[in-house]
């Protein structure tokens, strides 16, 4: 059976990942040193993750890492 054919229930361990584990993954993937999940709220980290998945599709030069307001 292929992995795409398997269903994942809501009680699967995938849904019970701790904040530290997520931060470790993000920091390892993006080369950042985030200390809190809340630091990902600007969307810059999401842009970097998408750029890692689809290289060259996200214009990273336009991403403002210092943004702290929604409109920035």
Order of alpha helices (4+ residues) and beta strands (2+ residues): alpha-alpha
